[in-house]
Every structure is written in C-alpha cells, then in structure tokens.
Amino acid sequence: MKSHTGRSHDARKRVRTMSAAAKINRSAGDLLKEAGQVTAEHTVFAATPMIDPLSVDHVEFASTIPEETIAFREAYMTWFQWSGEVAEQMASFTATEMSTVAQAVVAMASCRTPAGMIAAQSSFATAWFARALSHSAAIGSLAIRSQNAATAPFTAPRPPMTRGG
C-alpha cells in the first residue's frame, strides 16, 4: 500500500500532466487559428489576378510559384524529420512499458495472498494511468511542435500584389 506521501506525489504528477495537456490543447487552437489566417491570406493573394488582372504585378505573382514550391518542400521535409522523432518517442514509451509489465508480472507472481495480488494490480494500474497521461501529453506536445515547424514556411505575411504598392 502506498504511503500518503507517495499518493500526494502521484496526485501532483497527474495535475502537472493534465496542466501540460491543457497547454497543448491551447497551442493546437492557436495553431489552427493561425493556419486559417494564413490560408485566407494566400487565397486572397492567389485570387487577386483573377479579380483585377490589370492591377497585379505579374512579375511578383510569377515569382511566388517557386517560393510556394520551396515552402511545400520545406514543410514536407519538416514533417518527415518530426515523424522520425514521434516514432522514436513511441518506441521509447513501448520499451519502458514492456519493462514495467515484466516487473509487474514478477511482483504479482510473488504475492502470497489474494489481497497482496489485488494491491499489486491496483498499484500497477494506478502507475500505468499516470504514465499513460504523461505519454499522451508528451506525444501531443510533440505533435503541436511538429505542426508549428511544418507550417512555418507558410506563415510569412504576403504583401499586397498591386503595381506601385
């Protein structure tokens, strides 16, 4: 059975994990808002030649095609890099959990009474829940950071595409 101090430590860890998860959710909302604004700006930029073709600086417009191609390539390479980091993090979590399961099996196998077995299972389940929350927060944070990094090439504001402006 865990002491009061041990339960307090677990509770504080859960609170920190839930706080981190809330921060990740706020970051995701901010990222979606920013992505929507950037998409709207790029749409207006791309639609301007169709709306008022005489007022558009066609040289500037033509130069954006290579710029957009480069931005998409950079975003793809960023996603590729971050996907490797996510896979590495998941592999680390999996290895840790496999080791923890092996320890729990040994602990439960050494129990001499049903009450001891229940206590061991309860302890394992409680610790697993805390780790699962922590792992989820870590993966969520990694996902948000990767999304921020991948959208960075597109977040530069576009100047108006008019002659002499």
Backbone as CSV, one residue per row, in Angstrom:
resi,resn,N_x,N_y,N_z,CA_x,CA_y,CA_z,C_x,C_y,C_z
1,MET,0.840,-1.166,0.000,0.000,0.000,0.000,0.891,1.237,0.000
2,LYS,0.532,2.221,-0.772,1.330,3.436,-0.853,1.093,4.318,0.354
3,SER,2.141,5.041,0.730,2.025,5.987,1.840,1.301,7.244,1.357
4,HIS,0.936,8.065,2.315,0.277,9.332,1.994,1.189,10.189,1.111
5,THR,2.482,10.176,1.398,3.446,10.945,0.616,3.496,10.454,-0.824
6,GLY,3.483,9.138,-0.997,3.503,8.558,-2.347,2.259,8.916,-3.132
7,ARG,1.096,8.870,-2.473,-0.156,9.235,-3.153,-0.167,10.722,-3.493
8,SER,0.375,11.563,-2.623,0.446,13.004,-2.893,1.345,13.281,-4.095
9,HIS,2.466,12.563,-4.169,3.373,12.717,-5.301,2.666,12.323,-6.598
10,ASP,1.942,11.196,-6.578,1.198,10.750,-7.761,0.157,11.787,-8.168
11,ALA,-0.546,12.348,-7.182,-1.574,13.347,-7.474,-0.944,14.593,-8.096
12,ARG,0.183,15.038,-7.548,0.862,16.214,-8.113,1.316,15.930,-9.541
13,LYS,1.805,14.720,-9.779,2.243,14.360,-11.125,1.060,14.371,-12.099
14,ARG,-0.091,13.864,-11.665,-1.280,13.875,-12.525,-1.724,15.305,-12.819
15,VAL,-1.668,16.171,-11.815,-2.056,17.571,-12.013,-1.110,18.233,-13.015
16,ARG,0.188,18.000,-12.896,1.151,18.561,-13.846,0.886,18.037,-15.256
17,THR,0.575,16.761,-15.361,0.302,16.165,-16.670,-0.948,16.765,-17.291
18,MET,-2.001,16.917,-16.479,-3.241,17.496,-17.000,-3.030,18.961,-17.385
19,SER,-2.208,19.669,-16.639,-1.888,21.062,-16.967,-1.152,21.125,-18.301
20,ALA,-0.219,20.206,-18.506,0.515,20.150,-19.779,-0.437,19.836,-20.930
21,ALA,-1.385,18.935,-20.702,-2.354,18.583,-21.745,-3.226,19.792,-22.102
22,ALA,-3.618,20.567,-21.102,-4.418,21.774,-21.359,-3.618,22.778,-22.184
23,LYS,-2.337,22.907,-21.875,-1.471,23.828,-22.623,-1.359,23.368,-24.077
24,ILE,-1.246,22.064,-24.283,-1.167,21.515,-25.643,-2.448,21.830,-26.410
25,ASN,-3.601,21.674,-25.751,-4.866,21.971,-26.412,-4.954,23.444,-26.805
26,ARG,-4.488,24.342,-25.932,-4.496,25.768,-26.271,-3.573,26.025,-27.463
27,SER,-2.408,25.386,-27.480,-1.468,25.551,-28.598,-2.082,25.057,-29.903
28,ALA,-2.794,23.957,-29.825,-3.443,23.414,-31.031,-4.475,24.405,-31.559
29,GLY,-5.236,25.007,-30.663,-6.230,26.005,-31.077,-5.568,27.210,-31.719
30,ASP,-4.473,27.677,-31.128,-3.739,28.816,-31.694,-3.194,28.472,-33.073
31,LEU,-2.671,27.259,-33.211,-2.127,26.827,-34.492,-3.223,26.781,-35.557
32,LEU,-4.387,26.247,-35.213,-5.487,26.190,-36.176,-5.932,27.587,-36.592
33,LYS,-5.986,28.496,-35.630,-6.378,29.885,-35.935,-5.365,30.511,-36.894
34,GLU,-4.084,30.356,-36.590,-3.037,30.927,-37.434,-3.060,30.304,-38.823
35,ALA,-3.238,28.988,-38.897,-3.283,28.314,-40.198,-4.455,28.827,-41.032
36,GLY,-5.587,29.071,-40.385,-6.748,29.614,-41.096,-6.472,31.005,-41.641
37,GLN,-5.804,31.848,-40.840,-5.475,33.199,-41.288,-4.503,33.169,-42.464
38,VAL,-3.492,32.324,-42.360,-2.502,32.225,-43.440,-3.162,31.707,-44.706
39,THR,-4.024,30.716,-44.576,-4.722,30.172,-45.742,-5.579,31.249,-46.399
40,ALA,-6.266,32.052,-45.596,-7.091,33.135,-46.146,-6.223,34.152,-46.888
41,GLU,-5.076,34.525,-46.295,-4.185,35.486,-46.945,-3.661,34.939,-48.268
42,HIS,-3.268,33.678,-48.280,-2.744,33.069,-49.507,-3.842,32.952,-50.569
43,THR,-5.069,32.676,-50.145,-6.182,32.570,-51.091,-6.446,33.926,-51.742
44,VAL,-6.464,34.986,-50.944,-6.658,36.335,-51.489,-5.523,36.676,-52.443
45,PHE,-4.307,36.350,-52.051,-3.140,36.612,-52.885,-3.267,35.896,-54.226
46,ALA,-3.668,34.640,-54.199,-3.775,33.850,-55.435,-4.962,34.279,-56.288
47,ALA,-6.024,34.769,-55.644,-7.233,35.139,-56.391,-7.154,36.543,-56.980
48,THR,-6.260,37.381,-56.501,-6.174,38.767,-56.959,-6.024,38.884,-58.477
49,PRO,-5.172,38.100,-59.133,-5.057,38.228,-60.596,-6.362,37.910,-61.336
50,MET,-7.186,37.061,-60.779,-8.455,36.735,-61.432,-9.479,37.845,-61.227
51,ILE,-9.401,38.532,-60.106,-10.372,39.577,-59.785,-10.037,40.877,-60.518
52,ASP,-8.778,41.269,-60.492,-8.361,42.536,-61.100,-7.013,42.337,-61.793
53,PRO,-7.002,41.704,-62.961,-5.742,41.346,-63.612,-4.858,42.531,-63.996
54,LEU,-5.433,43.705,-64.213,-4.632,44.851,-64.637,-3.857,45.488,-63.486
55,SER,-4.317,45.307,-62.267,-3.642,45.952,-61.133,-2.566,45.077,-60.498
56,VAL,-2.406,43.875,-61.022,-1.483,42.917,-60.412,-0.081,43.080,-60.980
57,ASP,0.905,42.956,-60.102,2.303,42.923,-60.526,2.588,41.471,-60.933
58,HIS,2.535,41.221,-62.247,2.649,39.842,-62.742,4.035,39.237,-62.507
59,VAL,5.061,40.074,-62.467,6.406,39.574,-62.170,6.435,39.045,-60.727
60,GLU,5.869,39.815,-59.820,5.806,39.385,-58.408,4.980,38.105,-58.279
61,PHE,3.847,38.060,-58.961,2.987,36.880,-58.890,3.708,35.648,-59.425
62,ALA,4.421,35.797,-60.542,5.146,34.666,-61.132,6.258,34.181,-60.209
63,SER,6.844,35.087,-59.436,7.925,34.673,-58.528,7.414,33.882,-57.333
64,THR,6.118,33.972,-57.067,5.589,33.245,-55.908,5.496,31.745,-56.149
65,ILE,5.395,31.330,-57.393,5.271,29.892,-57.672,6.502,29.138,-57.176
66,PRO,7.722,29.567,-57.522,8.891,28.873,-56.958,8.956,28.995,-55.435
67,GLU,8.564,30.157,-54.903,8.579,30.334,-53.448,7.632,29.345,-52.769
68,GLU,6.441,29.180,-53.323,5.473,28.235,-52.750,5.973,26.802,-52.880
69,THR,6.610,26.495,-54.007,7.174,25.152,-54.192,8.228,24.860,-53.134
70,ILE,9.086,25.844,-52.883,10.115,25.682,-51.853,9.471,25.523,-50.482
71,ALA,8.441,26.325,-50.195,7.764,26.242,-48.894,7.145,24.861,-48.689
72,PHE,6.511,24.312,-49.727,5.921,22.978,-49.602,7.001,21.919,-49.393
73,ARG,8.127,22.058,-50.100,9.218,21.106,-49.914,9.760,21.175,-48.484
74,GLU,9.950,22.394,-47.975,10.440,22.557,-46.601,9.455,21.966,-45.593
75,ALA,8.175,22.189,-45.820,7.163,21.637,-44.916,7.196,20.109,-44.940
76,TYR,7.320,19.533,-46.136,7.383,18.075,-46.257,8.604,17.536,-45.517
77,MET,9.753,18.158,-45.715,10.973,17.680,-45.055,10.858,17.817,-43.533
78,THR,10.203,18.862,-43.075,9.994,19.051,-41.638,9.103,17.942,-41.092
79,TRP,8.001,17.652,-41.787,7.126,16.565,-41.351,7.884,15.243,-41.319
80,PHE,8.708,15.013,-42.333,9.482,13.774,-42.403,10.408,13.658,-41.196
81,GLN,11.102,14.748,-40.870,12.008,14.753,-39.719,11.237,14.518,-38.418
82,TRP,10.144,15.246,-38.233,9.387,15.123,-36.988,8.719,13.754,-36.863
83,SER,8.317,13.147,-37.966,7.692,11.820,-37.874,8.693,10.816,-37.322
84,GLY,9.965,10.990,-37.655,11.001,10.133,-37.086,11.113,10.327,-35.580
85,GLU,11.005,11.575,-35.130,11.063,11.847,-33.692,9.863,11.249,-32.965
86,VAL,8.686,11.338,-33.590,7.489,10.749,-32.979,7.657,9.235,-32.879
87,ALA,8.141,8.604,-33.941,8.350,7.151,-33.926,9.359,6.761,-32.851
88,GLU,10.411,7.551,-32.715,11.423,7.281,-31.697,10.823,7.389,-30.285
89,GLN,10.008,8.413,-30.071,9.364,8.607,-28.763,8.417,7.445,-28.459
90,MET,7.647,7.034,-29.451,6.716,5.919,-29.255,7.475,4.621,-28.949
91,ALA,8.584,4.397,-29.624,9.385,3.202,-29.363,9.942,3.223,-27.941
92,SER,10.355,4.410,-27.499,10.861,4.550,-26.135,9.771,4.247,-25.118
93,PHE,8.574,4.793,-25.339,7.445,4.525,-24.434,7.124,3.032,-24.404
94,THR,7.124,2.406,-25.568,6.802,0.981,-25.659,7.822,0.141,-24.903
95,ALA,9.096,0.445,-25.083,10.136,-0.308,-24.378,10.011,-0.145,-22.871
96,THR,9.742,1.072,-22.431,9.568,1.327,-20.994,8.375,0.548,-20.452
97,GLU,7.274,0.560,-21.177,6.076,-0.143,-20.716,6.290,-1.653,-20.690
98,MET,7.026,-2.191,-21.659,7.297,-3.632,-21.657,8.107,-4.016,-20.426
99,SER,9.077,-3.198,-20.075,9.876,-3.446,-18.879,9.008,-3.358,-17.624
100,THR,8.134,-2.368,-17.592,7.248,-2.195,-16.434,6.290,-3.372,-16.294
101,VAL,5.778,-3.862,-17.407,4.880,-5.029,-17.366,5.626,-6.244,-16.815
102,ALA,6.856,-6.431,-17.256,7.639,-7.568,-16.749,7.840,-7.458,-15.234
103,GLN,8.129,-6.245,-14.751,8.278,-6.036,-13.305,6.964,-6.302,-12.574
104,ALA,5.847,-5.877,-13.170,4.542,-6.090,-12.534,4.206,-7.577,-12.466
105,VAL,4.526,-8.324,-13.512,4.270,-9.770,-13.519,5.065,-10.448,-12.407
106,VAL,6.323,-10.066,-12.279,7.156,-10.642,-11.222,6.591,-10.276,-9.852
107,ALA,6.180,-9.018,-9.685,5.626,-8.575,-8.398,4.342,-9.336,-8.071
108,MET,3.470,-9.519,-9.064,2.206,-10.229,-8.811,2.443,-11.719,-8.579
109,ALA,3.420,-12.287,-9.282,3.716,-13.703,-9.102,4.277,-13.984,-7.713
110,SER,4.900,-13.006,-7.109,5.480,-13.216,-5.777,4.495,-12.939,-4.647
111,CYS,3.281,-12.548,-4.988,2.270,-12.294,-3.948,1.834,-13.613,-3.321
112,ARG,1.675,-13.610,-2.014,1.297,-14.833,-1.300,-0.198,-14.896,-0.998
113,THR,-0.882,-13.751,-1.098,-2.311,-13.741,-0.769,-3.090,-13.035,-1.871
114,PRO,-4.387,-13.306,-1.954,-5.212,-12.572,-2.928,-5.189,-11.058,-2.662
115,ALA,-5.158,-10.664,-1.396,-5.113,-9.235,-1.069,-3.815,-8.609,-1.585
116,GLY,-2.724,-9.336,-1.469,-1.439,-8.858,-1.989,-1.480,-8.711,-3.496
117,MET,-2.130,-9.689,-4.168,-2.268,-9.641,-5.624,-3.098,-8.424,-6.041
118,ILE,-4.199,-8.184,-5.337,-5.057,-7.037,-5.643,-4.294,-5.734,-5.432
119,ALA,-3.533,-5.659,-4.344,-2.743,-4.450,-4.069,-1.702,-4.222,-5.165
120,ALA,-1.053,-5.294,-5.599,-0.044,-5.169,-6.651,-0.681,-4.732,-7.967
121,GLN,-1.821,-5.330,-8.308,-2.524,-4.954,-9.532,-2.989,-3.502,-9.466
122,SER,-3.522,-3.113,-8.317,-4.005,-1.742,-8.145,-2.859,-0.741,-8.290
123,SER,-1.741,-1.058,-7.669,-0.566,-0.185,-7.755,-0.091,-0.068,-9.202
124,PHE,-0.038,-1.197,-9.896,0.382,-1.199,-11.293,-0.577,-0.375,-12.149
125,ALA,-1.886,-0.569,-11.972,-2.887,0.144,-12.773,-2.833,1.652,-12.526
126,THR,-2.672,2.055,-11.278,-2.595,3.478,-10.951,-1.361,4.114,-11.578
127,ALA,-0.231,3.432,-11.456,1.006,3.946,-12.037,0.911,3.985,-13.567
128,TRP,0.267,2.967,-14.143,0.106,2.938,-15.601,-0.724,4.130,-16.068
129,PHE,-1.804,4.442,-15.350,-2.664,5.555,-15.742,-1.875,6.864,-15.743
130,ALA,-1.072,7.089,-14.714,-0.262,8.309,-14.648,0.724,8.363,-15.814
131,ARG,1.359,7.225,-16.116,2.302,7.192,-17.237,1.574,7.406,-18.565
132,ALA,0.402,6.811,-18.715,-0.356,6.972,-19.959,-0.706,8.441,-20.187
133,LEU,-1.127,9.141,-19.131,-1.409,10.573,-19.264,-0.152,11.337,-19.651
134,SER,0.936,11.016,-19.002,2.203,11.694,-19.282,2.655,11.436,-20.718
135,HIS,2.566,10.175,-21.168,2.948,9.830,-22.544,2.051,10.553,-23.543
136,SER,0.751,10.601,-23.259,-0.182,11.284,-24.159,0.156,12.764,-24.263
137,ALA,0.466,13.385,-23.127,0.835,14.804,-23.141,2.124,15.019,-23.917
138,ALA,3.086,14.134,-23.750,4.361,14.267,-24.462,4.163,14.128,-25.967
139,ILE,3.379,13.156,-26.389,3.126,12.958,-27.822,2.319,14.126,-28.375
140,GLY,1.331,14.602,-27.608,0.556,15.762,-28.049,1.433,16.992,-28.220
141,SER,2.329,17.208,-27.275,3.247,18.339,-27.356,4.152,18.206,-28.573
142,LEU,4.641,17.011,-28.810,5.495,16.761,-29.973,4.716,17.010,-31.264
143,ALA,3.460,16.607,-31.286,2.633,16.824,-32.477,2.419,18.313,-32.737
144,ILE,2.142,19.074,-31.685,1.944,20.515,-31.851,3.232,21.182,-32.329
145,ARG,4.353,20.811,-31.726,5.620,21.405,-32.152,5.917,21.051,-33.613
146,SER,5.602,19.828,-34.017,5.858,19.439,-35.409,4.938,20.201,-36.358
147,GLN,3.701,20.428,-35.955,2.785,21.200,-36.795,3.258,22.647,-36.914
148,ASN,3.705,23.212,-35.808,4.242,24.577,-35.856,5.439,24.648,-36.806
149,ALA,6.326,23.683,-36.704,7.520,23.669,-37.550,7.156,23.481,-39.021
150,ALA,6.191,22.613,-39.298,5.819,22.334,-40.687,5.079,23.500,-41.331
151,THR,4.348,24.288,-40.545,3.618,25.411,-41.128,4.461,26.684,-41.176
152,ALA,5.642,26.664,-40.556,6.500,27.858,-40.533,6.798,28.416,-41.927
153,PRO,7.061,27.576,-42.944,7.345,28.151,-44.263,6.171,28.933,-44.861
154,PHE,4.984,28.727,-44.352,3.803,29.372,-44.921,3.305,30.564,-44.107
155,THR,3.914,30.829,-42.979,3.361,31.854,-42.084,3.847,33.259,-42.371
156,ALA,4.739,33.429,-43.316,5.190,34.785,-43.663,4.035,35.533,-44.316
157,PRO,3.752,36.751,-43.863,2.641,37.504,-44.457,2.946,37.894,-45.900
158,ARG,1.913,37.948,-46.696,2.047,38.319,-48.106,1.816,39.830,-48.260
159,PRO,2.686,40.494,-49.020,2.411,41.906,-49.321,1.308,42.001,-50.357
160,PRO,0.622,43.132,-50.433,-0.403,43.280,-51.490,0.258,43.183,-52.863
161,MET,-0.433,42.596,-53.798,0.149,42.327,-55.106,-0.375,43.343,-56.128
162,THR,-0.144,44.602,-55.884,-0.593,45.642,-56.832,0.614,46.402,-57.331
163,ARG,0.466,46.983,-58.496,1.565,47.755,-59.094,1.797,49.019,-58.283
164,GLY,3.068,49.280,-58.046,3.443,50.508,-57.347,3.032,50.516,-55.896
165,GLY,2.564,49.391,-55.323,2.077,49.396,-53.954,2.957,48.611,-53.107
